[in-house]
């Protein structure tokens, strides 16, 4: 099998020319601006919750987390006592 070496001209360089890089950077800046404009338009269409809605749902979340925290602490304590009893019963 023979290997051929091919000389590449500056226009065919793997990195591309400076002009192409400039187009890519300009294109990415333009696409970023377009994206940010689209984001602003979409955010204006969002129906935001009222302060009362946010406060009430936050209160529900806090109460629920507190309830389940206490519930799981009780379940864990009962499981610990049951396991301790089982280990004492079968070990001794």
C-alpha positions in Angstrom: 0.0 0.0 0.0 1.4 3.3 -1.0 1.0 6.6 0.8 0.6 9.8 -1.2 1.5 13.2 0.1 -0.7 15.9 -1.2 0.3 19.6 -0.9 -2.6 21.7 0.1 -2.9 25.3 -0.9 -3.7 28.0 1.6 -7.3 28.1 0.5 -7.7 24.4 1.3 -6.1 24.5 4.8 -7.9 22.5 7.4 -8.4 25.5 9.7 -10.1 27.6 7.0 -9.2 31.1 6.0 -9.5 34.1 8.1 -12.5 35.3 6.0 -14.5 32.1 6.8 -13.7 32.5 10.5 -15.0 36.1 10.3 -18.2 34.9 8.7 -18.6 32.3 11.4 -18.1 34.8 14.3 -20.4 37.3 12.7 -23.0 34.6 12.1 -22.8 33.4 15.7 -23.2 37.0 16.9 -26.2 37.5 14.7 -27.7 34.2 15.7 -27.2 35.1 19.4 -28.9 38.4 18.9 -31.8 36.7 17.1 -32.0 34.1 19.9 -32.1 36.8 22.6 -34.8 38.7 20.7 -36.9 35.5 20.5 -36.4 34.9 24.2 -37.7 38.4 25.0 -40.8 37.9 22.8 -41.6 34.5 24.4 -41.1 35.8 27.9 -43.6 38.6 27.2 -46.2 35.9 26.4 -45.7 34.0 29.6 -48.5 34.1 32.1 -46.8 34.8 35.4 -48.4 33.7 38.7 -49.6 36.4 41.1 -47.8 37.0 44.4 -50.7 35.4 46.3 -50.4 32.2 44.2 -46.6 32.0 44.8 -47.0 32.6 48.5 -49.8 30.0 48.9 -47.9 27.3 46.9 -44.7 28.0 48.8 -46.5 27.6 52.1 -47.9 24.3 50.8 -44.5 23.1 49.9 -43.0 24.1 53.2 -45.8 22.4 55.2 -45.5 19.2 53.1 -41.7 19.0 53.5 -42.0 19.5 57.3 -44.8 16.9 57.6 -42.8 14.3 55.6 -39.6 15.1 57.6 -41.4 14.4 60.9 -43.1 11.4 59.5 -39.9 9.8 58.2 -38.1 10.6 61.4 -40.8 8.7 63.3 -40.7 5.8 60.9 -36.9 5.7 61.2 -37.0 5.7 65.0 -39.6 2.8 65.0 -37.5 0.8 62.5 -34.4 1.4 64.6 -36.1 0.3 67.8 -37.5 -2.8 66.0 -34.1 -3.7 64.6 -32.5 -3.3 68.0 -35.1 -5.5 69.5 -34.6 -8.2 66.8 -30.8 -8.1 67.3 -31.0 -8.5 71.0 -33.6 -11.3 70.8 -31.6 -13.4 68.3 -28.1 -12.5 69.5 -28.5 -13.3 73.2 
